[in-house]
């Protein structure tokens, strides 16, 4: 149980109840990873919209975003997010040993060249943003990424740092 007071499904009202119903329709319940945001209906709605945007993104697919979240979470030691994203990747066909190898060295990610380059770029931003150069973006452009996609993938990765901090600070329980 989280140490932050959140809204239980049976007590939800207004916007929180509306969003919870959408979550139940998709997940069959309200995951703790999203319930933690119910303490602020505004943040719950923003997080829900943000996730929905990436779930339906044309080029930044669910596999790439799961790799981004997992590897950012490894460096910020968010066990909830590491395990959740490993589970999502394994549901998609990834093997445990391949994911463990990727966590040790992101170059080992079982992604095509284009998506691996984006993953490695996002990790560079997360770990060493002051060392990003114009050439890094040019490499991504040459692989077919546009600047909007580069920004969106980077935003997804950098936002994960905040999510990891929230989950760790408020001690959310594993529910998957």
Steps between C-alpha positions, in 0.01 A plus 500: 500500500628845414576747778319769297124519547344398170142455384362144517288385209182485713556857630584660164287793388495744212804501270678232705200264470478569125868422445484193724215364287713545187787319670275213606386466141859463383678332792212337686582714803697805608876433513685641800732675253205717400306500826787685670414803286141507630609720791494774233219461243690743274816284503298181461339641187834623363669164561210313343505721190878471476490120513218489248697715260797264503288184489366617164810670359564430134877453518605489866349158562414322824810280486733800470326691779513192727875471438542870573303479826674181610853630440437844648352324804806276531720806539258655750432173685123488467424130549131547424574648156781259416283197572188642336680587178689170495162331527359703213802420283477129587129502409616632164740209457825623658705244690605558861867438424490754215345763728757432772774538241344827382488634855872429531573659162225686308687433175369142537136608454323280247379792290554594139770759426258794487330431833823399675658830394205688652522295820871569535447870428231530769728324748780740409269791575390345830853420614708773345288770336782754483685272258225488238624645172341599171655186347292285735182647358629480144561127544136456608374713211703290257326190636158655430408668828367854487564766762152465652554128553846563646353748747207272586719195566736716706208643695376147571839397636563811705148486644574150622756644741221691674269199501775285652554759774126515576464121512807459719410787734140393555584129508235369264427130522555259217162403358583299188 
